[in-house]
């Protein structure tokens, strides 16, 4: 899923950004976050590539934003 297709931060309305870094062995660590750190999801372990990391983080972000939106409306 492309970054532009992800839901926006429920707090500020900005697009999330990937904060990923490979280590010396090529494993990718990091997360997906709001640019102003309102919301963030992290990898719970290393990913083999940036594409795999993005694939694992997108559903977590969608779930987090959906939960935040539901809490706002209640």
Secondary structure as UniProt FT lines:
FT   HELIX           3..5
FT   TURN            10..12
FT   STRAND          17..22
FT   TURN            24..25
FT   STRAND          28..33
FT   TURN            35..36
FT   STRAND          40..42
FT   HELIX           50..73
//
